[in-house]
Structure formats: C-alpha cells, structure tokens
Amino acid sequence: MKMVAQMKQRYNELMPSPSEVKYKMCVVEFNVPGAANGGTDKGPNGHRIDSIPIANGVVKAGGACDLIKYYHDKHDEFAAQVVNYDALIVRINPGQLSQGTPQGTQKKFDDLMNSLVAMGKPVWSSPGVQTKMGAKDALCKIRNLKCGLIDTFAYYDAETLEEQFKQTMAFQPRVIKQNRGSAGEGIWLCWLEGKDYCKKFGDASLGDDDKLRLMEMNDNHVEFHTVKEFITFCVHGPDHPDAGSWRSTFPGQYLKGGKEAGGQLVDQRLLPRISEGEVRVLMTGDVCQMIIHKKPEGGLSAVGGNSAYTYYEPSDPKYADLLAKLLYDIEHGLMDALELAGEPLPLLWTCDYIPKDAEDGTRGVTEYVVGEFNCSCVGVSKFQAVCGGEKTLADVSDEDYFEASKLTDLMGRQAMKMVAQMKVS
C-alpha cells in the first residue's frame, strides 16, 4: 500500500483549475461566527477536510472549481458571485446557518439556492432535495417502487388515519412515527393482540375494539389499548374520554395543526430483521461507490450506538439484486416519485436498506427496502475523521487519503456529467 501511495500524486491544497474548461463550479462553505475553526466539521484553516478533495475531484475531471464562503452580512455579494458558476456544491451542515446569524439567514440562503435551481443550475443538494428526500413521508412516496413497501402511508388528518391504519395494522406489525419530537418520543411499535394478521394487505380491516400491544421508543415502555383508544390518543391526546388510560408522559395529538404545522404520522411495517443490520449504499449521482453493512452491537438498530462495519465493492454479488433494483428505480422515476422532477440526483447521498423476508413468502430469500435517504452534506468519512481540532488534510494518512479520493474523484466526474446533461436538457 505504501509503494502504491508513493507512485500517486497527493494534493493537500486546492489544485489550480485548467485554463480552458467547459464548466466552472464552486464548493460553498460557511463558517459559524465565533466557533473554533468555523465549526466542528472543519480544520484550523476554516475548511471542511473533505472540501478541498471534492473541489480537486472536479479539477481532475477537467472542470474549474473554487472554494467560496457564504457570509450572512455579504449576501448580495455572494449572490452576484455564484450566478457565474455552472453548478454549486454546497457543503454546509444542516443547522449551521442558524448559528450566530440573524433570524431568517437559512431562508435567505435557501431562497437564493432555489433561484439558481430555477435558472437550470445544479445545486448539490438543493433545499428542496434535502427536505423531500430527508422527510419522514419520503418512504410513503416510494411505496410503489422496488425499494419501497406498498403498505407505507402518511397521515395528515384523522379520517385517513382511522381508515388506513385499521388495514395496515390488520396486515403486519407497525411502526408509527410522528413528524415532531425526538429521542423516540411519539414513535410506537404496534402489534395485534389475540388475533391473526391477514395474509395479504387489504384483505382485512380491524374494528374499534380490536386490541393492540404498543411500545413507545423513548423509554420502551409497553401499553395495551384498543384500536379506538390508540387512534384517539394520536389525534386528541390522552385526556379525551375515548382515549382510555395512558402511561406515556407525552401528549399525543400528532396531527395537531395540520400538515402546514408539521402535523403528520408515518405508518411503516415493522421489520424485525433490522436487528441483523442495515445496508448503506453510498451513491454519487447514479453511480454506487461502495456498499456498507452496519451490524448493531447490542441493540435493535444500527442507527446510533456502536456498529460493526463490513465494506463491499458495488460489483460484489452479495448485494447485486439490491443495487440493480435501486438503479432501476433511479432510471424509472425515483425523483419524480419524491416530487423532485427536474432536479438532478444528489452528488453525494446514501440509501439505508433494511432486510426482510421475501414478500411472496419464499423461504430463504432476503429482500431489502429503503429505511432512509440522506443527502444533507454527507461527509467523506476518512477525510472528516480528522476534523474539529488542529489537524488538516495533510494529517490524513496516505492510505486513507487515496482510498477516500476514489470517492471525491468520482464525485468530480459525476458532477461534470450531470452538468452536461442539464445543459442538454
């Protein structure tokens, strides 16, 4: 490995752009006012550790790429500057634009990015793409694709909740998630008590008096309620006369205020094989760079806590079917299904898959469904591992540098390809 590294050229600083290029791009960063390094995602030079390699990936692919900063008090200057680029690669962590800045800074920045999208300029990832791919109801929108489950729904009103939940609950155990809250509040695992599940979704619907076993994920406490009591709790809270007696310390009323105020419940099938681990597909545009199996150590899910990681090349036959179905969905309307028609795929994004038994009941066959998309400033881990202190890109080992550069170089090639495609369309 060391001999290989010595034969390659390493770039710890931004490479000069070619004198003649087809496309000019920029990597956009933001430094939190008053924060050391400008934020915990950065080194002492004020840059994210992965920003320079990403920009260099564009340069290696034949494009020009600058590193530029957004300053909330120089918004108009920034707006005048970025309109001259063919594409923007935004590397700002979620929430940073609201730290140490006047109220409304995030919206002002987002409005500018949206105006560039309207001009046909790719923004990776635009506010709309981040919001809609990262939303809890994204899984409902993909339920008819190969990566989704047909019995996944979002509820914004009491009538739909009552009608649809009675069907989904009759079919399989459920996970019900509210749109607000954190740390497991308002996330319920639901099982049918004293009654068999139907064989096919839509074959049966529960009655008000059918019994449920419920576990709230904030503290894993278990409660037993009728279907009517649970629906009443979700809509009106525990004090309603039809809600029964609740041990949950939270107020329910998950639909309060309606969709505009974030009132929403997502209804997903409970997939117990998540305990076997999740499969993360690391994508740049429409190309897979790596597949990672995350096996939880001592917990139900690989989300949070400690996990053991196993890495696979995209060509590995172990996940060939999973990847083939994802690429099929990309080609056949993934962005349309997410209400993102016309937007390019994210430049760097992940799909986390959960294993399940075959939908048709075939024994020994494992299928995978998406549990989450993420395209909000996904980090290049081998670079970002040294961020937050006095270390810079130069402190990344040669082995990690060249391994991580495979991803950032691919990002550069994909960025050039997608800009060209947008120009043609």
Summary of the structure (lengths in Angstrom):
residues: 425
radius of gyration: 23.6
end to end distance: 43.0
largest distance: 74.7
contacts: 1317
relative contact order: 0.16
helix: 34%
strand: 22%
